[in-house]
Amino acid sequence: MIRDFKVDQHFVVPIMKCHVDLPHKEIADYCRKRLHEHGNYTSYFDDKFNDHMKLNFPYRNALESTLKAAGKLFAEERQIETIPYFDYWFSVYWEGTDHVLHTHPGTIAAGTYYPHGDENSTKIRFRHPAATLLAHAEPSNDAEMFYTHYPKTGELNCWPSWLEHEVRPQGKVDPRNSRVAISFNYGKTSQAIIRSPEWKAH
């Protein structure tokens, strides 16, 4: 006879969540304007354009110091020593835009700062690291297979670069209030950085 019970979770994936003090609206407006002119939702695939966006970004120093501080804090909290590395890119999610399931190989931490996110912004989903094993052993259970996060303005999240994640298709949204993300990589585990063609911004 069972008198009482509980189910504990013992294998935890760390995801750091914080809020940052930056001029969110001005940053979001800049990203929307520049990416609209460029004709793409992300600057990731065009290094020259991405560098140009950084060069002309009015809050570059504040942004970069914030992203670096977040990546450094996440690595330190996990007691991981990193080889210096830092890169970032810009994305705006207009209606129909999505983001394939992927990881960031070769780096320690992946992260995203959201200059704009609200109730109409699409979600980011993190997939259980043992998803393939679970799919062969248990019936599908999305509540356990995925962790879903709905970004809000001013949030910044960091997670291990090996954790699979995706952005679901953006629904109908006013382009003036579209979801804006500035994603980054921090630290690396070797001298070689592998850039997968599947990568996009969050």
Residue frames as a rotation matrix with the C-alpha (Angstrom) as fourth column:
MET 1
0.578 0.816 0.000 0.00
0.816 -0.578 0.000 0.00
0.000 0.000 -1.000 0.00
ILE 2
-0.423 -0.702 0.572 1.33
0.696 -0.657 -0.291 3.42
0.580 0.275 0.767 -0.99
ARG 3
0.115 0.445 -0.888 0.91
0.929 -0.366 -0.063 6.02
-0.353 -0.818 -0.455 1.74
ASP 4
0.751 0.075 -0.656 2.48
-0.094 -0.972 -0.218 9.04
-0.654 0.225 -0.723 0.05
PHE 5
0.149 -0.728 0.669 4.78
0.908 0.368 0.198 9.76
-0.390 0.578 0.717 -2.87
LYS 6
0.622 -0.009 -0.783 6.43
-0.268 -0.942 -0.202 12.50
-0.735 0.335 -0.589 -4.90
VAL 7
0.646 -0.430 0.630 8.24
0.761 0.417 -0.496 12.62
-0.050 0.800 0.597 -8.23
ASP 8
0.411 -0.601 -0.685 11.54
0.028 -0.743 0.669 14.52
-0.911 -0.294 -0.289 -8.19
GLN 9
0.959 -0.254 0.124 13.42
0.106 -0.085 -0.991 15.90
0.262 0.964 -0.055 -11.20
HIS 10
0.662 -0.743 -0.105 17.13
0.277 0.112 0.954 15.19
-0.697 -0.660 0.280 -10.81
PHE 11
-0.340 -0.769 0.542 18.68
0.864 -0.027 0.503 16.00
-0.372 0.639 0.673 -14.18
VAL 12
0.562 0.576 -0.594 18.30
0.436 -0.816 -0.379 19.74
-0.703 -0.046 -0.710 -14.64
VAL 13
-0.029 -0.504 0.863 19.21
0.956 -0.266 -0.123 21.86
0.292 0.822 0.489 -17.68
PRO 14
-0.252 -0.100 -0.962 20.31
0.647 -0.757 -0.091 25.35
-0.719 -0.646 0.256 -16.59
ILE 15
-0.027 0.237 0.971 18.63
0.812 -0.561 0.160 28.33
0.583 0.793 -0.178 -18.26
MET 16
-0.634 -0.266 -0.726 19.48
0.676 -0.646 -0.354 31.75
-0.375 -0.715 0.589 -16.87
LYS 17
0.176 0.751 0.636 16.75
0.835 -0.456 0.308 34.40
0.521 0.477 -0.707 -16.99
CYS 18
-0.437 -0.315 -0.843 17.33
0.737 -0.663 -0.134 38.04
-0.516 -0.680 0.521 -16.22
HIS 19
0.742 0.611 0.277 16.14
0.669 -0.646 -0.367 41.53
-0.045 0.458 -0.888 -17.06
VAL 20
-0.342 -0.938 0.059 18.45
0.931 -0.330 0.153 44.21
-0.124 0.107 0.986 -18.43
ASP 21
0.438 0.398 -0.806 18.43
0.364 -0.898 -0.246 47.99
-0.822 -0.185 -0.539 -18.41
LEU 22
-0.769 -0.562 0.304 18.77
0.504 -0.240 0.829 49.16
-0.393 0.791 0.468 -22.00
PRO 23
-0.478 0.623 -0.620 16.74
-0.590 -0.750 -0.299 51.56
-0.651 0.223 0.725 -24.19
HIS 24
-0.476 0.245 0.845 14.53
0.328 0.941 -0.087 48.74
-0.816 0.235 -0.528 -25.46
LYS 25
0.587 0.809 0.034 12.17
0.342 -0.210 -0.916 50.74
-0.734 0.549 -0.399 -27.69
GLU 26
0.502 -0.469 -0.727 14.97
-0.726 -0.685 -0.060 52.60
-0.470 0.558 -0.684 -29.47
ILE 27
-0.602 -0.750 0.272 16.86
-0.518 0.627 0.582 49.36
-0.608 0.210 -0.766 -30.03
ALA 28
-0.200 0.623 0.756 13.76
0.493 0.731 -0.471 47.57
-0.847 0.278 -0.454 -31.33
ASP 29
0.758 0.513 -0.402 12.94
-0.024 -0.595 -0.804 50.42
-0.651 0.619 -0.438 -33.72
TYR 30
0.043 -0.846 -0.532 16.51
-0.874 -0.290 0.391 50.40
-0.485 0.448 -0.751 -35.07
CYS 31
-0.704 -0.319 0.635 16.41
-0.114 0.932 0.343 46.64
-0.702 0.169 -0.692 -35.71
ARG 32
0.201 0.872 0.447 13.03
0.513 0.296 -0.806 46.76
-0.835 0.391 -0.388 -37.43
LYS 33
0.721 0.081 -0.688 14.05
-0.382 -0.783 -0.492 49.64
-0.579 0.617 -0.533 -39.70
ARG 34
-0.172 -0.919 -0.356 17.40
-0.883 -0.016 0.469 48.20
-0.436 0.395 -0.809 -40.74
LEU 35
-0.705 -0.079 0.705 16.22
0.052 0.985 0.163 44.63
-0.707 0.152 -0.691 -41.29
HIS 36
0.450 0.885 0.118 13.18
0.329 -0.042 -0.944 45.84
-0.830 0.464 -0.309 -43.25
GLU 37
0.555 -0.327 -0.765 15.55
-0.713 -0.660 -0.236 47.80
-0.427 0.676 -0.600 -45.53
HIS 38
-0.526 -0.845 0.094 17.77
-0.717 0.500 0.485 44.74
-0.457 0.188 -0.869 -45.86
GLY 39
0.080 0.684 -0.725 14.83
-0.923 0.325 0.205 42.53
0.376 0.653 0.657 -46.85
ASN 40
-0.232 -0.154 -0.960 15.55
0.113 0.977 -0.184 39.73
0.966 -0.151 -0.210 -44.40
TYR 41
0.778 0.622 0.091 14.34
-0.040 -0.095 0.995 38.93
0.627 -0.777 -0.049 -40.91
THR 42
0.822 -0.548 -0.155 17.86
0.311 0.204 0.928 38.28
-0.477 -0.812 0.338 -39.59
SER 43
0.676 -0.675 -0.298 21.36
-0.736 -0.596 -0.320 39.64
0.038 0.435 -0.900 -40.11
TYR 44
0.473 -0.518 0.713 22.98
-0.324 0.650 0.688 36.31
-0.819 -0.556 0.139 -39.26
PHE 45
0.525 -0.193 0.829 23.56
0.630 0.743 -0.226 35.09
-0.572 0.640 0.512 -42.81
ASP 46
0.642 -0.308 0.702 25.16
0.466 -0.569 -0.677 38.30
0.608 0.762 -0.222 -44.07
ASP 47
0.174 -0.657 -0.734 28.37
0.972 -0.007 0.236 39.07
-0.160 -0.754 0.637 -42.17
LYS 48
-0.735 -0.473 0.485 28.96
0.587 -0.802 0.107 42.34
0.338 0.363 0.868 -44.00
PHE 49
-0.038 0.813 0.581 25.46
-0.005 -0.581 0.814 43.61
0.999 0.028 0.026 -43.22
ASN 50
0.678 0.263 -0.687 25.66
0.620 0.298 0.726 42.36
0.395 -0.918 0.039 -39.63
ASP 51
-0.287 -0.866 -0.410 28.94
0.950 -0.312 -0.007 44.27
-0.122 -0.391 0.912 -39.14
HIS 52
-0.690 0.092 0.717 27.33
0.263 -0.892 0.368 47.34
0.674 0.443 0.592 -40.71
MET 53
0.437 0.899 0.027 24.40
0.207 -0.130 0.970 47.10
0.875 -0.418 -0.242 -38.27
LYS 54
0.446 -0.360 -0.819 26.82
0.895 0.159 0.417 46.91
-0.020 -0.919 0.393 -35.35
LEU 55
-0.583 -0.792 0.182 28.91
0.803 -0.595 -0.015 49.81
0.120 0.138 0.983 -36.62
ASN 56
-0.639 0.405 0.654 25.88
-0.039 -0.866 0.498 52.10
0.768 0.293 0.569 -36.90
PHE 57
0.194 0.739 -0.646 24.14
0.674 0.378 0.635 50.86
0.713 -0.558 -0.424 -33.77
PRO 58
0.179 -0.130 0.975 23.77
-0.277 -0.958 -0.077 53.87
0.944 -0.257 -0.207 -31.41
TYR 59
0.619 0.091 0.780 23.90
-0.784 0.025 0.620 51.78
0.037 -0.996 0.087 -28.21
ARG 60
0.504 -0.423 -0.753 26.65
-0.235 0.772 -0.591 49.40
0.831 0.475 0.290 -29.23
ASN 61
-0.550 -0.820 0.158 28.89
-0.369 0.069 -0.927 49.71
0.750 -0.568 -0.340 -26.16
ALA 62
-0.347 0.506 0.790 26.03
-0.919 -0.012 -0.395 49.31
-0.190 -0.862 0.469 -23.71
LEU 63
0.704 0.647 -0.293 24.60
-0.702 0.696 -0.150 46.35
0.107 0.312 0.944 -25.62
GLU 64
0.305 -0.654 -0.692 27.88
-0.197 0.667 -0.718 44.50
0.932 0.355 0.074 -26.00
SER 65
-0.692 -0.575 0.437 28.92
-0.520 -0.023 -0.854 44.97
0.501 -0.818 -0.283 -22.38
THR 66
-0.010 0.792 0.611 25.49
-0.962 0.159 -0.221 43.68
-0.272 -0.590 0.760 -21.25
LEU 67
0.792 0.312 -0.525 25.58
-0.508 0.814 -0.282 40.58
0.339 0.490 0.803 -23.46
LYS 68
-0.075 -0.914 -0.398 29.16
-0.201 0.404 -0.892 39.78
0.977 0.014 -0.214 -22.46
ALA 69
-0.609 -0.119 0.784 28.34
-0.771 -0.143 -0.620 40.21
0.186 -0.983 -0.005 -18.78
ALA 70
0.433 0.853 0.293 25.42
-0.877 0.473 -0.082 37.81
-0.208 -0.221 0.953 -19.10
GLY 71
0.690 -0.228 -0.687 27.47
-0.256 0.811 -0.526 35.17
0.677 0.539 0.501 -20.88
LYS 72
-0.411 -0.907 0.091 30.30
-0.330 0.055 -0.942 35.51
0.850 -0.418 -0.322 -18.35
LEU 73
-0.340 0.373 0.863 27.89
-0.938 -0.066 -0.341 35.23
-0.070 -0.926 0.372 -15.42
PHE 74
0.724 0.675 -0.142 26.26
-0.689 0.720 -0.086 32.12
0.044 0.160 0.986 -16.87
ALA 75
0.367 -0.680 -0.635 29.62
-0.091 0.653 -0.752 30.42
0.926 0.333 0.177 -17.43
GLU 76
-0.605 -0.633 0.483 30.84
-0.501 -0.169 -0.849 31.35
0.619 -0.756 -0.214 -13.94
GLU 77
0.044 0.714 0.699 27.67
-0.988 0.137 -0.077 30.07
-0.151 -0.687 0.711 -12.29
ARG 78
0.933 0.275 -0.232 28.26
-0.328 0.915 -0.234 26.75
0.149 0.294 0.944 -14.04
GLN 79
0.479 -0.835 0.269 31.95
-0.351 0.098 0.931 26.83
-0.804 -0.541 -0.246 -13.05
ILE 80
0.649 -0.248 0.719 33.11
0.718 0.511 -0.472 26.62
-0.250 0.823 0.510 -16.65
GLU 81
-0.053 -0.740 -0.671 36.35
0.023 -0.673 0.740 28.25
-0.998 0.024 0.053 -17.79
THR 82
0.786 0.466 0.406 36.03
0.426 0.066 -0.902 29.61
-0.448 0.882 -0.147 -21.31
ILE 83
-0.520 -0.795 0.314 38.31
0.780 -0.292 0.553 30.64
-0.348 0.533 0.772 -24.14
PRO 84
-0.372 0.418 -0.829 37.29
-0.071 -0.903 -0.424 34.21
-0.926 -0.098 0.366 -25.04
TYR 85
-0.881 0.206 0.426 34.77
0.450 0.089 0.888 34.45
0.145 0.974 -0.171 -27.85
PHE 86
-0.293 0.822 -0.488 31.77
0.290 -0.410 -0.865 36.71
-0.911 -0.395 -0.118 -28.47
ASP 87
-0.987 0.091 0.133 29.48
0.101 -0.292 0.951 37.35
0.125 0.952 0.279 -31.42
TYR 88
-0.382 0.913 -0.144 25.91
0.309 -0.020 -0.951 38.54
-0.871 -0.408 -0.275 -31.90
TRP 89
-0.937 0.186 0.296 23.28
0.266 -0.168 0.949 39.24
0.227 0.968 0.107 -34.55
PHE 90
-0.717 0.678 -0.162 19.85
-0.480 -0.649 -0.591 40.84
-0.505 -0.346 0.790 -34.97
SER 91
-0.859 0.497 0.120 16.42
0.456 0.637 0.622 39.42
0.232 0.589 -0.774 -35.85
VAL 92
-0.636 0.771 -0.036 12.85
-0.679 -0.581 -0.449 40.64
-0.367 -0.261 0.893 -36.26
TYR 93
-0.857 0.363 0.366 9.96
0.403 0.915 0.037 38.17
-0.322 0.179 -0.930 -36.43
TRP 94
-0.598 0.695 -0.399 7.32
-0.790 -0.594 0.149 39.31
-0.133 0.405 0.905 -38.87
GLU 95
0.353 0.857 0.376 4.20
-0.727 0.504 -0.466 37.27
-0.588 -0.109 0.801 -39.64
GLY 96
0.954 0.108 -0.279 5.07
-0.261 0.755 -0.602 33.76
0.146 0.647 0.748 -40.82
THR 97
0.094 -0.994 -0.053 8.71
-0.671 -0.024 -0.741 33.90
0.736 0.105 -0.669 -39.73
ASP 98
0.979 0.150 0.141 10.02
-0.205 0.639 0.741 30.94
0.021 -0.754 0.656 -37.76
HIS 99
0.113 -0.982 0.154 13.25
-0.978 -0.137 -0.159 29.31
0.177 -0.133 -0.975 -36.69
VAL 100
0.456 0.106 -0.883 14.37
-0.296 0.955 -0.038 25.71
0.839 0.278 0.467 -37.11
LEU 101
0.983 -0.122 0.136 15.44
-0.074 0.414 0.907 23.40
-0.167 -0.902 0.398 -34.29
HIS 102
0.493 -0.869 0.039 19.19
0.096 0.009 -0.995 23.80
0.865 0.494 0.088 -33.80
THR 103
0.706 -0.410 -0.577 22.14
0.638 0.015 0.770 24.08
-0.307 -0.912 0.272 -31.43
HIS 104
0.865 -0.501 0.013 25.24
-0.462 -0.808 -0.367 26.32
0.195 0.311 -0.930 -31.32
PRO 105
0.822 -0.546 -0.160 28.20
0.565 0.817 0.118 23.93
0.066 -0.187 0.980 -31.58
GLY 106
0.020 -0.963 0.271 31.65
0.752 -0.164 -0.639 25.07
0.659 0.216 0.720 -30.47
THR 107
-0.312 -0.084 0.946 30.50
-0.342 -0.919 -0.194 27.66
0.886 -0.385 0.258 -27.95
ILE 108
-0.952 -0.066 -0.298 29.77
0.251 0.383 -0.889 27.56
0.173 -0.922 -0.348 -24.22
ALA 109
-0.422 0.816 -0.395 26.65
0.416 -0.213 -0.884 29.69
-0.806 -0.537 -0.249 -23.95
ALA 110
-0.639 0.392 0.662 23.90
0.575 -0.330 0.749 30.78
0.512 0.859 -0.015 -26.31
GLY 111
-0.487 0.488 -0.724 21.60
0.622 -0.388 -0.680 33.63
-0.613 -0.782 -0.114 -25.40
THR 112
-0.340 0.446 0.828 19.02
0.716 -0.448 0.536 36.13
0.610 0.775 -0.167 -26.56
TYR 113
-0.767 0.199 -0.609 18.07
0.286 -0.744 -0.604 39.61
-0.574 -0.638 0.514 -25.44
TYR 114
-0.202 0.811 0.549 14.55
0.971 0.092 0.221 40.76
0.129 0.578 -0.806 -26.38
PRO 115
-0.992 -0.121 -0.042 14.22
0.123 -0.990 -0.065 44.51
-0.034 -0.069 0.997 -27.08
HIS 116
-0.372 0.928 0.011 10.55
-0.928 -0.371 -0.022 43.76
-0.016 -0.018 1.000 -27.75
GLY 117
-0.841 0.289 -0.458 8.27
0.182 0.947 0.263 40.89
0.510 0.138 -0.849 -26.83
ASP 118
-0.595 0.706 0.384 4.61
-0.792 -0.435 -0.428 40.88
-0.135 -0.558 0.819 -25.84
GLU 119
-0.132 0.636 0.761 1.49
-0.342 0.691 -0.637 38.69
-0.931 -0.344 0.126 -25.78
ASN 120
0.838 0.463 -0.289 1.50
-0.397 0.155 -0.904 38.53
-0.374 0.873 0.314 -29.60
SER 121
0.024 -0.930 -0.366 5.13
-0.999 -0.008 -0.046 37.42
0.040 0.366 -0.930 -29.88
THR 122
0.633 0.185 -0.751 5.82
-0.344 0.937 -0.059 33.85
0.693 0.295 0.657 -30.88
LYS 123
0.856 -0.214 0.471 7.43
-0.404 0.290 0.867 31.44
-0.322 -0.933 0.162 -28.40
ILE 124
-0.117 -0.894 -0.433 10.84
-0.844 0.319 -0.430 29.86
0.523 0.315 -0.792 -28.18
ARG 125
0.891 0.427 0.154 10.88
-0.449 0.776 0.443 26.14
0.070 -0.464 0.883 -27.32
PHE 126
-0.235 -0.961 0.145 13.74
-0.970 0.223 -0.098 24.16
0.062 -0.164 -0.985 -25.79
ARG 127
0.542 0.455 -0.707 13.75
-0.512 0.845 0.151 20.42
0.666 0.280 0.691 -26.47
HIS 128
0.830 -0.176 0.530 14.58
-0.389 0.499 0.774 17.84
-0.401 -0.848 0.346 -23.83
PRO 129
-0.014 -0.931 -0.364 18.23
-0.984 -0.052 0.171 16.78
-0.178 0.361 -0.916 -24.34
ALA 130
-0.798 -0.222 0.561 17.16
-0.200 0.975 0.100 13.11
-0.569 -0.032 -0.822 -24.24
ALA 131
0.007 0.915 -0.403 14.30
-0.806 -0.233 -0.544 13.62
-0.592 0.328 0.736 -26.71
THR 132
-0.131 -0.095 -0.987 15.49
-0.857 0.511 0.065 10.97
0.498 0.854 -0.148 -29.17
LEU 133
-0.945 -0.233 -0.230 15.75
-0.081 0.847 -0.526 8.33
0.317 -0.478 -0.819 -26.43
LEU 134
-0.653 0.750 0.107 12.38
-0.256 -0.086 -0.963 9.30
-0.713 -0.656 0.248 -24.99
ALA 135
-0.047 0.656 -0.753 10.70
-0.981 -0.172 -0.089 9.09
-0.188 0.735 0.652 -28.39
HIS 136
-0.341 -0.151 -0.928 11.70
-0.517 0.854 0.051 5.42
0.785 0.498 -0.369 -28.61
ALA 137
-0.899 -0.158 -0.408 10.68
0.219 0.646 -0.732 4.60
0.379 -0.747 -0.546 -25.05
GLU 138
-0.599 0.680 -0.423 7.58
0.440 -0.162 -0.883 6.58
-0.669 -0.715 -0.202 -24.13
PRO 139
0.242 0.749 0.617 4.45
0.970 -0.200 -0.138 8.03
0.020 0.632 -0.775 -25.76
SER 140
-0.483 -0.440 0.757 4.88
0.533 -0.834 -0.144 11.62
0.695 0.334 0.637 -26.90
ASN 141
0.457 0.551 -0.698 4.30
0.886 -0.356 0.298 14.18
-0.084 -0.755 -0.651 -24.15
ASP 142
0.208 -0.385 0.899 5.01
0.513 -0.740 -0.435 17.74
0.833 0.552 0.043 -25.31
ALA 143
0.876 0.170 0.451 4.75
-0.252 -0.637 0.729 19.06
0.411 -0.752 -0.515 -21.76
GLU 144
0.724 -0.658 0.205 7.79
0.063 0.359 0.931 16.98
-0.687 -0.662 0.301 -20.81
MET 145
0.352 -0.589 0.727 9.53
0.918 0.370 -0.144 17.02
-0.184 0.718 0.671 -24.20
PHE 146
-0.153 -0.352 0.923 9.62
0.601 -0.775 -0.196 20.82
0.784 0.525 0.330 -24.51
TYR 147
-0.177 0.127 -0.976 10.05
0.795 -0.566 -0.218 23.82
-0.580 -0.815 0.000 -22.27
THR 148
0.084 0.341 0.936 8.24
0.865 -0.491 0.101 26.82
0.494 0.802 -0.337 -23.78
HIS 149
-0.365 -0.239 -0.900 9.08
0.693 -0.716 -0.091 30.45
-0.622 -0.656 0.427 -23.11
TYR 150
0.499 0.557 0.664 7.16
0.826 -0.538 -0.170 33.53
0.263 0.633 -0.728 -24.26
PRO 151
-0.505 -0.855 -0.115 9.63
0.850 -0.470 -0.237 36.46
0.148 -0.218 0.965 -24.37
LYS 152
0.720 0.648 -0.247 8.84
0.687 -0.717 0.122 39.85
-0.098 -0.258 -0.961 -22.91
THR 153
0.627 -0.450 0.635 10.49
0.066 -0.782 -0.620 43.22
0.776 0.431 -0.461 -23.48
GLY 154
0.385 -0.589 0.710 13.76
-0.838 -0.545 0.002 43.60
0.386 -0.596 -0.704 -21.59
GLU 155
0.848 -0.068 0.526 14.36
-0.242 0.833 0.498 39.91
-0.472 -0.549 0.690 -20.92
LEU 156
0.093 -0.827 -0.554 17.68
-0.921 0.141 -0.364 38.20
0.379 0.544 -0.749 -21.52
ASN 157
0.855 0.207 0.476 18.07
-0.382 0.872 0.306 34.42
-0.352 -0.444 0.824 -21.38
CYS 158
-0.148 -0.908 -0.392 21.19
-0.974 0.202 -0.100 32.21
0.170 0.367 -0.915 -21.54
TRP 159
0.803 0.368 0.469 21.41
-0.448 0.891 0.068 28.43
-0.393 -0.264 0.881 -21.95
PRO 160
-0.086 -0.863 0.498 24.00
-0.065 0.504 0.861 25.76
-0.994 0.042 -0.100 -22.79
SER 161
-0.313 -0.095 -0.945 24.93
-0.859 -0.396 0.324 25.86
-0.405 0.913 0.042 -26.45
TRP 162
-0.985 -0.118 -0.124 24.13
-0.159 0.898 0.410 22.14
0.063 0.424 -0.904 -26.84
LEU 163
-0.502 0.861 0.083 20.48
0.253 0.238 -0.938 22.57
-0.827 -0.450 -0.337 -25.86
GLU 164
-0.747 0.276 0.605 18.22
0.639 0.043 0.768 22.28
0.186 0.960 -0.208 -28.93
HIS 165
-0.332 0.659 -0.675 15.78
0.293 -0.608 -0.738 25.15
-0.897 -0.443 0.008 -29.41
GLU 166
-0.629 0.244 0.739 13.41
0.750 -0.063 0.659 26.55
0.207 0.968 -0.143 -32.00
VAL 167
-0.759 0.491 -0.426 11.13
-0.255 -0.828 -0.500 29.52
-0.599 -0.271 0.754 -32.59
ARG 168
-0.294 0.753 0.589 7.62
0.740 0.569 -0.358 28.64
-0.605 0.331 -0.724 -33.70
PRO 169
-0.480 0.104 0.871 5.99
0.760 -0.447 0.472 30.49
0.439 0.888 0.135 -36.64
GLN 170
-0.905 0.136 -0.403 5.02
0.114 -0.836 -0.537 34.05
-0.410 -0.532 0.741 -35.82
GLY 171
-0.122 0.951 0.284 1.29
0.943 0.200 -0.267 34.67
-0.311 0.235 -0.921 -36.11
LYS 172
0.299 0.330 0.895 -0.42
0.674 -0.737 0.047 37.81
0.675 0.590 -0.443 -37.30
VAL 173
0.108 -0.357 -0.928 1.30
0.874 -0.411 0.260 40.84
-0.474 -0.839 0.268 -35.82
ASP 174
0.989 0.125 -0.081 1.52
0.090 -0.933 -0.350 44.58
-0.119 0.339 -0.933 -36.36
PRO 175
0.443 -0.883 0.153 4.96
0.653 0.202 -0.730 45.12
0.614 0.423 0.666 -37.96
ARG 176
0.140 -0.370 0.919 5.47
-0.374 -0.879 -0.297 48.09
0.917 -0.303 -0.261 -35.63
ASN 177
0.343 0.035 0.939 5.21
-0.936 0.102 0.338 45.71
-0.084 -0.994 0.068 -32.65
SER 178
0.705 -0.099 -0.702 6.98
-0.245 0.895 -0.372 42.68
0.665 0.434 0.607 -34.09
ARG 179
0.929 -0.371 -0.008 9.15
0.197 0.475 0.858 40.47
-0.315 -0.798 0.514 -31.91
VAL 180
0.612 -0.790 0.025 12.79
-0.509 -0.419 -0.752 41.64
0.605 0.448 -0.658 -31.85
ALA 181
0.936 -0.350 0.039 15.69
0.217 0.659 0.720 39.47
-0.278 -0.665 0.693 -30.73
ILE 182
0.434 -0.894 -0.112 19.42
-0.786 -0.315 -0.532 40.06
0.441 0.319 -0.839 -30.44
SER 183
1.000 -0.009 0.007 21.10
0.006 0.928 0.373 36.68
-0.010 -0.373 0.928 -30.08
PHE 184
0.367 -0.927 0.082 24.67
-0.885 -0.375 -0.275 35.92
0.286 0.028 -0.958 -29.10
ASN 185
0.726 -0.327 -0.605 27.29
0.355 0.932 -0.078 33.28
0.589 -0.158 0.792 -28.45
TYR 186
0.593 -0.550 0.588 29.74
-0.773 -0.594 0.224 33.52
0.226 -0.587 -0.777 -25.58
GLY 187
0.040 -0.705 0.708 32.92
-0.746 0.450 0.491 31.55
-0.665 -0.548 -0.508 -24.94
LYS 188
0.556 0.124 -0.822 34.18
-0.697 0.609 -0.379 28.51
0.454 0.783 0.425 -26.75
THR 189
0.842 -0.148 0.519 35.58
-0.255 0.739 0.624 25.11
-0.476 -0.658 0.584 -25.95
SER 190
0.194 -0.809 0.556 38.28
0.785 0.468 0.406 24.98
-0.588 0.357 0.725 -28.62
GLN 191
-0.569 -0.502 -0.651 40.06
0.035 -0.806 0.591 27.24
-0.822 0.313 0.476 -31.09
ALA 192
-0.956 0.243 0.164 37.65
0.195 0.107 0.975 26.17
0.219 0.964 -0.150 -33.85
ILE 193
-0.460 0.876 -0.144 34.20
-0.360 -0.332 -0.872 27.73
-0.812 -0.350 0.468 -34.05
ILE 194
-0.858 0.250 0.450 31.79
0.500 0.606 0.618 25.71
-0.118 0.755 -0.645 -36.19
ARG 195
-0.584 0.698 -0.415 29.02
-0.563 -0.717 -0.412 27.74
-0.585 -0.008 0.811 -37.81
SER 196
-0.597 0.441 0.670 26.18
0.545 0.836 -0.065 25.48
-0.589 0.327 -0.739 -38.86
PRO 197
-0.942 0.284 0.182 24.10
-0.002 -0.545 0.839 26.59
0.337 0.789 0.513 -41.87
GLU 198
-0.163 0.932 -0.322 21.02
0.740 0.332 0.586 25.73
0.653 -0.143 -0.744 -39.80
TRP 199
-0.538 -0.084 -0.839 21.66
0.767 -0.462 -0.446 28.53
-0.350 -0.883 0.313 -37.33
LYS 200
-0.067 0.475 0.878 19.34
0.471 -0.760 0.447 31.46
0.879 0.444 -0.173 -37.27
ALA 201
-0.835 -0.254 0.488 18.49
-0.241 -0.629 -0.739 34.03
0.494 -0.735 0.464 -34.65
HIS 202
-0.671 0.541 -0.507 16.11
0.730 0.604 -0.321 33.60
0.132 -0.585 -0.800 -31.77
